[in-house]
Amino acid sequence: MTNRARTWMTQWGPMLPLLIAEATIWAGFGALLPILPIYFTQHGVSLPMLGVVVAAWPAARLIGEPLFGRIADSAPRRTMMVIGLFAAAFFAVAPLFVVDLGVVALILTRIGAGLSASAYDPAARGYLVDANPPERQGETFGLYGAAQMGGLMLGPAIGGIAAGLTGNPTTPFWLASIFVFAAGVLVWARVKDVPHPAKPTTVEGADGAAAAVEDAGRPTRLRNRLLVAALVLGVGSYFAGGAYEVVWSLYLTSLGASLGMIGLTFFTFALPILVLSPVMGRFIDHEGGFLALVIGTLGIGVCGLLYALVPSVWFVVLLGLVEGTAFAVAQPAQFLLVARSSPASRSSTAQGLFGAAGTVGTIIASLSAGFLAAIDLRLPFVVTGVASLLTLAVGLAIGRRRLYDALQPDHAALAAASASARAARDGVPDQATG
């Protein structure tokens, strides 16, 4: 093993089980994406009601993420992740047993799936914040995004191929359940919990009032301008997912796409995220993330508008590469903003609130997409593009200069980390570590 590889493993080796689990989860999730709306509509679910069924999942997350995020700031996070994943594995196949019982039964299974994800996601993201130093958190979430998209690249292809080989549209549901269950086993067996950070200390001022001591520039209160700006941006960034989950497969089918071609569009979207997210995360750590946040979000919004204008499915395939690149640029900066806008002892709570804000966007998008698609399948894409651009403008207006400053690199911490890495690579102590 080379010195560079050894240094990388020293830094990221403890994170690998969670990153592999994340990739496995998204492979399972991706296996369902091409077939889910088609399967439901084939069993009598109308387009407007399809939006309601899809929205039940984020609606449950809207309630669950802030609640479970708060719990995760004091409870063992590994335990919460494992429970959430095992429950999610159960609810992945539950629709197969209730699909003939009506829309209400499908909605209940989606609620269960959303609550399961709510137990896992804030705990996982809070774990990543607290297990890594501030100067590596951009790269941390770049790797996290790459792991997700690596799974998403494989999932739709696996689901589509499995359904084709077996001639059974229920096969992807079982695959999703198996993958998520396997991720739960991996987290239980290989992820080591990290201690919760201490709450900010307080000092008594000259006037006798208690004031919190700021920790490494992070806010001392959960209510702050930066987090509000991050939440607004979260609404826009998750909006596309809610709309596309309802209409993507149906829209591409109307353009003449096969299931294999639909799977290819997921692949081309995920490929640049897999390749570029870690690179962009490292770039953001060293050069700052403000421009990445703005340019990436602008790209996502413009792509949403362009999807409504494409003449054939091949344009969608190519446009997916552009949107995936924009997402790879924006996502690490968004997660870094959430990390830097949360108090040291409330990282999972902040991540839960960010997830809930995104869920608001997903719910609105899911509910509106079904009704808009009934008018014209292109309308949900237009609304998605406008929503992304509007929330970017509002988020920047709220965050103002503080948002720019929060995404600047910590040069002192980077220099110290670089010196420590060189010392570890050369086998000699540096002055910082003695």
N, C-alpha and C positions, 0 to 999 in steps of 0.2 A: 504494500500500500504506500503511495507517495505521501510526502509531507502534507501537501495540499488536501489530499483525500482524508488523511488522518485528522487534520485540523477540522475539516468539515464534519467528520463523524463525531469528533469531540463536542462540537457545538450543537449539532442537530440530531445525533443518534438517539437521545432520549425522546425526541419528538416523533421519530419515524413510526412507531406503532400507531400513534394517533393519526398521522398523515395517511398511512396505509389504510387505516380504518375508514377515514374520510373518503378516500378513493373508492373503497368497497361499497360504502353507503350510496355514493352517487352513481356507481355502476348499477346498483339495484334500482335506484330512483330513475335512472336513464332508461333502463329496460322497459319501464312502464310508459314513458312519455309518448312514444309513437302510437301505442295501442289504446291508451286509456280513454281519450275522447271518442275514438271509433267504437270501442267495445261498449261504452255506455249508450251511445246513440243507437247502436244496433239492438240494444235491449230496451228501446222505447223511450229513452230520455230525450226530450226536446232540446233545441239549442238554448232557449232561455233558461230552462231548468238545469241544463248542463253547467251553465255559469254558476248557478246556486250550489250545485254539488261540488264543483271545484272550489268555490269560495268557502265552503265549510271547513276545509283544511286550514287556510290562513285565519279564518275567524277564531278557530280554537287556539291558534298560536297567538293571536292578539291578546287573549286572556292569559294564556299559559306562560308566554315568555317572560313578561315582567315578574310574575309570581315565582316561577321556577328559577329565574335569574337571581332574585333576591335570596331564595333558599340556598342557591349554589354558592353564595358569598359566605356562608357559614357551614354548610354541610359538605361531606366528602364529595368532590366533584366526579371522581371516577365512578362512585356508586351511582350517582345520578345519570351519568352517561350510559352506564350498562343497563340500568332499568329502562331508560328511554329507548334504547336500541332494541331490547328484547320485546318491549311493547310494540314498537314500530314494526318489527318482523311479523307479529301476529296480525296487526291491522293491514299489512300489505296484501294479505290473501283474503281478508274478511269480506271484501266486496263480492268475491266469487260465490259466497254462500248466501248472500242476501240480495243479489242483483234482481231476482224475480219477485222480491217482496215490495218493490216500489222505491220511489225517490227518497222517502224519509229514511229508510234503512241504509241506503247508500250515504246519505248525509251523516248519519250517526257513525258509520265506519270512518268517514273522512274526518270527523271531529276527533275520534279516537287517535287517528294517525297524526293529526295536528298537535294534540296534547303530548303525544309520545315524542315528537320532534322538539317540542317546547322544553321537555326535560333534558334533552341532550344538547341542543345547540348553544344556549347561553353558557352552560357549564363548560363545553369544549372551547368556546372562544375566550371565556374568562381564564381558563386554564392556560391557553396559549399566551395571553397577556402577562400573567403572573409568573410563568415559567421561563420567560425570556426578558433580557434587559431592554430598556427603551431604545437603545441604538440599533437593535436588530428586529424591531417589531414590524417594520415595513417588509423586510424579507420574510419574517415569520408568516405574515398573512399573504405574501406572494406565494410561498410554498403551500399554504393552506388552500388558496384559490387554485393552484396548479393541481393539487391532489383532487379537488372536487372535479375539475374539468377533465383530468385523466380518467376518472370514473365515468363522467358523462360522455366522453368520447367512445368508450367501450360499451357502455350500457345499452344505448339504442340499437347498436349493431348486434349485440348479444341477444337482446329481446326480439328483434326482428328476425334474425336467423333462426332462433329457437322456435318462434311461432311458425315460421315457414317450414322448418324440418319436421316438426311434430304435427303440423296442420291444426294446431289447437291454440286459439287466441288467449287461453288462460295460462299458458306456460310462462309468459313474462311475469305474471303475478307471483307465481311460485319462485321464480328466480330472484325476484326482488326480495322476497321474504328470506330466502336462504342467504343472500348477500348481506342483508342488514343483520341477521342473526350472527353470521360469521364475524362481522365487524364488532358486535357486542362481545363475543368471546375474546377477540383480540384485545379490546380495551381492558376487559377484566383480567386477562392473563399478563399483559405486557406494559400497560400504562401505569406509571407510578404517580400517585397523587403528590401535589406540592402544597406546602403550608399556605394558608391564607395570609395575605399581608396584614400587618397591624393597622388599625385605624389611625388616622392622623392624630397626632398629639395636640393638646390644647395648652395654651399659656394664658396667664392672666395679665391683661394690660394694665396701664396706669389708671384707667378708669374703673378697674375691677371687673371688666367684662372678659369673658373667655373667648379666645380666638384660636382658630385652627392653624397649625403650622403647615405651610404648603410643602408637599413632598415632590421634590425634583421638578418643580414647575407645573405639576398636575393640579387641577382644581381641588379644592377641599370640600366642595358641596356638589351633590348630584345635579342640582338645579343650576345650570350655568349656560351662558350664551352659546358656547361652543357645542355642547351636547344638543341643544335645540337645533342648531344649524345642521348637525350630523343627522338628526332625526328627520328633518325635512328632506335632506338629500336621500335618506334611506327610503322614504316614500316613493320618490321618483325611480330609484334604482331597482326596486322590487316590482314596480308597476308592470314592466314588460313581461316578467315571469307569469304574473296572473293572467294577463291578456293572451299571451302566446300559448299557455297551457290549454286554454279553451279552444282557440281557433287555428293554431299552427298547422296541425295535421289536416284539418278540414280545408284550410286555405290552400295548402300545397296539393292536396288531392284534387281541388278544383282546377289547379294548373296542370293536372295530368301526372302528378308524382306518384310513384309506387311507394310501398313501405320501405324498401331499400333506399330509395332516393330521399325519403324523409329522414331516415337514419343518417344519411350522408350530410344533410344540412346540420344536424346536431354535431357531427364530427368536425365540420369546417368551422363552426362557431367555437368549439372547445379547443381545437388545435392551437391557435395563437395564445389562448389563456394558459394552456399547459406549458408552452415554451417560454412565454414572455413574463408571466406573473412573477416568478422568482427573480428574474432579471430586473423587472420594474420595481419590485419590493426593495432590492438592494440599492438600486439607483435612488429611490425615494429616501432611504435611510441616509445616503451620502449627499444628495443634492437638493432634497426637499420635495414635497408632494403637492404643492398648490397647483402648479401648471398641469400635473398629471391628473389631478381631480377634475379640473375645469375642461381640459381637452378631451379626456376620456368620456366624461358625461355628455359633452356636446356631441361626440361621435355616436354614442348610444342613441341620443334623441334624433339625430339626423337619419340614422339607419332605420329607425322606426318609421319615419315619414317615407323613406325610399322603398321600403317593403311594399307599400300600397301601390307603387307605380311599376313594379317589375312585370315584364311581359311573359316570362317563362321561369320555370323552376331553377334553371341553371343560373339565372341572375341572383336568385335567393342563395344558392350555394356560394357564389362569389361574395355577395354582400355579407354573408355570415362570417367570412374571414375578416372583413373590415370591422363588423360589430364586435367580434371576439377580441380583436386587437384593442378596440376602445375599452372594452370591459377589463382586459388585462391591465390597462393603464390606470383606470379609475378605481378598481376594487381595492388594491392594497392601500391607496391613499385614503379611501373611505374608512376602512377598518383601523388604520393608524389614527385618523381623526377621532374615532370613538375611543380608542385606547388613551389618547392624550387629553380627552375631555372628561374622563372618569376619575373620581378619587381612587386612591390606591387600594382601599378596602372594598370598593364597589364595582370592580371590573365586570363581574358576571351580571350584576344588576344593569349596568350601562349597556352591555351587550344584549341583554334581554329587552331593554327599552328600544334599542336600535332595531332588533328583530321585529318587535311589535310595530314600530313605525313602518318598517317595510311591509309588514303584514297588512297594515291599513291600505297601502298602495295596492297590494295583491288582491285584497277583497274588493276594493272599488273597481279594479281592472277586471277581475273575474266576473263580477255581477254585470258590469256594463258591457263586457265583450260579448256575452251571449245575446243580449238584446241588439247591440250594434251589428253583430254578425248576421242576425236575422234580416236586417235591412240590406247590408252589403258586407261581405267578408273582409273588405279592405278597411272599413272604418275603424276597427279596433287598433290597427297599426298607426293610423293617423293620430288617434287620441293618445296612444302610447308615446309617440314622438313629442307631441305637444306637452304632455305631462312631465317627461324627462327634462325638457328645456325649461319649463316653468319652475319646477322645484329647484333646479340649479340656480336660477336667478334669485329665488326667494332665500335659499340657503346662503348664498353669498351675501345678500343684503343683511341677513341676521348676523352672520359670523363676522363680516367686515374684516378689519385688520387683524383681529384676534385669530381668525381662521387661517390667514396667511402665516402668521407667526407660529401657530401651533404645529404647522406642517414643515417647519424648517428643521434641518438636521442639528443634532447636538454634537458639535464638532469636538468638544472636550471629551465626551464619552467615547466618540468614535476613535479619537487618537489613543485613548487609554486601552480600548479594546484591541486596536491594531497592534499596540506595543505588546500586550499580553499574548496575542496570537503569534507574533514573531518569536517571543520568548519560548512559547510552548513548542513551536516548530523547530527552533534551534536548540532546544534542550537546556537553556540557561535562563535564570530569573531576570526579569526586567526591573527597573527601578520602582515601577508602580506596585509590583507584587512582592518586591524584596527578594 
